[in-house]
Every structure is written in structure tokens, then in C-alpha cells.
């Protein structure tokens, strides 16, 4: 998550109004889900890759590595759709079949097409979310949510939870390093005991940090109100808007041709 924040704060379109970036990501997700066509999803992935690298200035390796991890996860998740398992020989209905004792593994063109479409559609939506996450820090998203009149309590909870993720990760790393320096994971038994102690201490540490944060907020007369932050100054990027329009038109055009 530290790496995601690093790219979100250092990309070329960081100061662009988050409404434009969030709107583009939302439109891409809706089109991928509604149109549900393999070429449309593949084109959406290509466009998000292009915008992230050429417009936002992210490295090809960074965005490609994230997509590769997501693709691997989706491939493992859709194996059950692509590959069928039965106790009888599927015969000519399957493109290929393989037997392992009494079990038959097979796949048909319909299941393969369904699996690839599912992977491409999910990866198209994920690439749109990657574009938004890698180009828009949380503070910008919070500002956008305030403009959208989201209840302040939800925004405050999201802000505190997101902050506590990094705080607890830092505490976790310190505790794990201290245990490793004392050979806390030298064996399986010691490792299980150390992991249990780590979990209990992390829970107690989170509880104490939460109490201290509540005292800090009370000392500043928070009283359950709104956590005020300094407003950001954004600008409008006509180049991004033009590409966004081109993306939507191209996806709809491909869908109409199919």
C-alpha cells in the first residue's frame, strides 16, 4: 500500500480533479459489465494501460506487474468454469479430455469462451480501478466524496481506518523483527507461539492507539463532528478529457460492430 500511495502522489495527473479520473474509471467498469464482450474488455485493458503509462507517467513494469498478478488470480478463480470434472467420458462434446483414474477433466469451446470473457471483463474492471488507485491519493478521493455529499461519518471512518492500516503495519513489522532477532521463528512450534503472541500484542496495540486517538480528538473539541482538512486545488486536463471521450466512443464502437 505504501507503493500505491507513492505512485498516487508522484504521477503526472495527480493534481487533476479526481472527479474526472473517478468518472472515467466508473464508466469503464459499467461498460465492461454491461456490454460483456471479450473484445470490449480487452480494448478497455489496453486503454487503461495506455492512459496509465503515457498520460499519468507510470512505468510499464509497474502497471504490467499489477495486471499480471490480477490475471493470475482470475485465472485460478475461473479454472472451475473452463475445466469440467466428471465421472464419465465427455466424448466428442469436449475439445480435449484427460482421465485420472475414474475422474475425467475436459473443456469445451463454450466453457473456454465463457472463461476467457469472464477473465477479460474482470481484468478490464480491475485495470480501471488500478488507474484510479495509482493516480489519485486518498485525500483527493475524500475531497470528492465530500463534494458528492457522502455522510461525514462514513468519510471520517474511511480516513481513520485507512490511516490505521499503515500504523498497524508499522507495528507489525517492528514486532516481527524483534521476534526474529530472538529466534522466535527458528522452528515450527516456536513460530506458532510467536505468531500467537504477535497477534495478541497487535490487538492490544491497536486498542491503545485507538484510545489515544480518541483523547486527541476530544482535546481538540471534535465531539463527533467532521474532521476538517485543508481543501486542495485541482485543475482541468483537456487532454485527459479528450482521451476519456475517445475511450468511451471506441468501446461503444467495437460493441456495435460485434
C-alpha positions in Angstrom: 0.0 0.0 0.0 3.0 2.3 0.6 3.9 1.7 -3.1 0.4 2.6 -4.3 0.5 5.8 -2.3 3.9 6.6 -3.7 2.7 6.4 -7.3 -0.6 8.2 -6.4 1.3 11.2 -5.2 4.0 11.4 -7.8 2.2 10.8 -11.1 1.7 13.5 -13.8 -2.1 13.8 -13.3 -2.0 13.9 -9.5 -3.4 17.5 -9.5 -6.2 16.7 -12.0 -9.7 16.9 -10.5 -10.4 13.5 -9.1 -14.0 13.7 -10.4 -12.6 13.2 -14.0 -10.5 10.2 -13.1 -13.2 8.6 -10.9 -15.8 9.3 -13.6 -13.6 7.6 -16.3 -13.0 4.6 -14.1 -16.7 4.2 -13.3 -17.7 4.5 -17.0 -15.1 1.8 -18.0 -16.4 -0.5 -15.2 -20.0 0.0 -16.3 -19.2 -0.6 -19.9 -17.2 -3.8 -19.2 -20.0 -5.2 -17.1 -22.9 -4.1 -19.3 -21.5 -4.9 -22.7 -19.9 -8.2 -21.6 -17.9 -8.8 -24.8 -14.3 -10.1 -24.9 -13.0 -7.5 -27.5 -14.6 -4.7 -25.5 -12.9 -5.8 -22.3 -9.5 -6.3 -24.0 -9.7 -2.8 -25.5 -10.6 -1.4 -22.1 -7.5 -3.0 -20.6 -5.3 -1.6 -23.5 -6.8 1.9 -23.0 -6.2 1.9 -19.2 -2.6 0.7 -19.8 -2.0 3.5 -22.3 -3.5 6.2 -20.1 -1.6 5.0 -17.0 1.8 4.9 -18.8 1.6 7.7 -21.4 -0.7 10.2 -19.6 0.0 9.5 -15.9 3.6 8.7 -16.4 3.6 5.3 -14.6 6.2 2.8 -15.6 5.2 -0.1 -17.9 6.7 -2.6 -15.4 4.6 -1.2 -12.5 1.2 -1.3 -14.2 2.0 -4.6 -16.1 3.1 -6.3 -12.9 -0.1 -5.4 -11.1 -2.2 -6.7 -14.1 -0.2 -9.9 -14.2 -0.9 -10.6 -10.5 -4.6 -9.9 -11.0 -4.6 -12.1 -14.2 -3.0 -15.0 -12.3 -5.6 -14.7 -9.5 -8.5 -14.5 -12.0 -7.1 -17.5 -14.0 -7.0 -19.6 -10.9 -10.5 -18.5 -9.9 -12.0 -19.4 -13.3 -10.4 -22.8 -13.7 -13.7 -24.3 -12.5 -15.5 -22.6 -15.4 -13.0 -23.5 -18.1 -12.3 -27.1 -17.0 -15.2 -29.6 -16.3 -14.9 -32.5 -13.9 -17.0 -35.7 -14.4 -17.0 -39.4 -13.8 -17.8 -40.3 -17.4 -16.0 -39.8 -20.7 -17.3 -36.5 -22.2 -16.7 -37.8 -25.7 -16.9 -35.6 -28.8 -18.6 -32.8 -26.8 -15.2 -31.7 -25.4 -12.3 -30.1 -27.2 -9.9 -32.1 -25.1 -10.3 -34.6 -22.3 -7.9 -36.3 -19.8 -8.6 -39.1 -17.4 -7.1 -39.5 -13.9 -8.4 -42.8 -12.6 -12.2 -42.5 -12.5 -12.2 -38.8 -13.0 -12.4 -37.0 -16.4 -11.1 -33.5 -16.9 -12.4 -31.8 -20.1 -13.1 -28.4 -21.7 -15.4 -27.3 -24.5 -15.3 -24.2 -26.8 -18.3 -22.8 -24.9 -16.8 -23.1 -21.5 -13.4 -21.8 -22.8 -15.1 -18.7 -24.3 -17.1 -18.1 -21.1 -14.0 -18.3 -19.0 -12.0 -16.0 -21.2 -14.8 -13.5 -21.3 -15.1 -13.6 -17.5 -11.4 -13.1 -17.1 -11.2 -10.2 -19.6 -14.3 -8.5 -18.1 -12.9 -8.7 -14.6 -9.5 -7.6 -15.7 -11.0 -4.7 -17.5 -12.8 -3.5 -14.4 -9.6 -4.1 -12.3 -7.5 -2.1 -14.8 -9.9 0.9 -14.4 -9.6 0.6 -10.6 -5.8 0.4 -10.9 -5.8 3.6 -12.9 -7.8 5.3 -10.3 -5.8 4.0 -7.3 -2.4 4.7 -8.9 -3.2 8.2 -9.9 -5.5 9.5 -7.1 -4.4 9.7 -3.4 -7.0 9.0 -0.7 -7.1 12.7 0.3 -8.4 13.5 -3.2 -11.0 10.8 -3.1 -12.1 12.1 0.3 -12.5 15.6 -1.1 -14.5 14.1 -4.0 -16.8 12.3 -1.5 -17.4 15.5 0.4 -18.5 17.2 -2.8 -20.8 14.3 -3.5 -22.5 14.8 -0.1 -21.5 11.5 1.3 -22.3 11.3 5.0 -19.4 12.8 7.0 -19.3 9.9 9.5 -18.6 7.4 6.6 -15.8 9.7 5.3 -14.2 10.0 8.8 -14.4 6.3 9.4 -12.7 5.6 6.0 -10.0 8.1 6.8 -9.2 6.7 10.2 -9.3 3.1 9.0 -7.0 3.8 6.1 -4.6 5.6 8.4 -4.6 2.8 11.0 -3.7 0.3 8.3 -0.3 1.8 7.9 0.1 2.4 11.6 -0.6 -1.3 12.4 1.6 -2.5 9.5 4.5 -0.5 11.0 3.8 -2.0 14.5 3.6 -5.5 12.9 6.9 -5.1 11.2 8.6 -3.9 14.4 7.2 -6.8 16.5 8.1 -9.4 13.8 11.6 -8.0 13.6 12.0 -8.2 17.3 10.8 -11.8 17.4 13.1 -12.8 14.5 16.1 -11.3 16.3 15.3 -13.6 19.2 14.9 -16.7 17.1 11.2 -16.6 17.5 10.6 -18.4 14.2 13.5 -20.9 14.4 11.1 -23.9 14.5 7.5 -24.6 13.6 6.5 -24.8 17.3 8.2 -21.6 18.2 6.8 -19.9 15.1 3.3 -20.8 16.1 3.8 -19.5 19.6 5.4 -16.3 18.3 2.6 -15.7 15.8 0.0 -16.0 18.5 1.9 -13.6 20.7 2.2 -11.2 17.8 -1.5 -11.3 17.1 -2.4 -10.6 20.7 0.1 -7.8 21.1 -1.0 -6.2 17.8 -4.6 -6.3 19.0 -3.7 -4.6 22.3 -1.5 -2.1 20.5 -4.4 -1.2 18.2 -6.7 -0.8 21.1 -4.3 1.6 22.9 -3.7 3.6 19.8 -7.4 4.0 19.3 -7.8 5.3 22.8 -5.0 7.8 22.4 -6.5 9.0 19.1 -9.9 9.5 20.8 -8.3 11.5 23.5 -6.5 13.6 20.9 -9.7 14.3 19.1 -11.6 15.1 22.3 -8.8 17.6 23.3 -9.4 19.4 20.0 -13.2 19.6 20.6 -14.0 17.0 18.0 -17.3 15.9 19.7 -18.4 13.7 16.8 -18.3 16.4 14.2 -16.4 16.5 10.9 -12.6 16.0 10.5 -11.7 19.2 8.7 -8.8 19.2 6.3 -7.3 21.9 4.0 -9.0 22.0 0.6 -7.0 21.0 -2.5 -6.6 23.0 -5.7 -7.2 21.0 -8.8 -7.0 21.8 -12.5 -8.8 20.6 -15.6 -6.8 18.4 -18.0 -8.3 18.8 -21.5 -6.0 16.1 -22.8 -7.3 13.6 -20.3 -10.9 14.6 -21.1 -10.3 14.1 -24.8 -8.8 10.7 -24.3 -11.7 9.7 -22.0 -14.2 10.6 -24.6 -12.2 8.6 -27.2 -12.1 5.6 -24.9 -15.9 5.6 -24.4 -16.5 6.1 -28.1 -14.1 3.3 -29.1 -15.6 0.8 -26.7 -19.1 1.5 -27.9 -18.0 1.4 -31.5 -16.4 -2.1 -31.0 -19.5 -3.3 -29.3 -21.8 -2.1 -32.2 -19.6 -3.8 -34.8 -19.7 -7.2 -33.0 
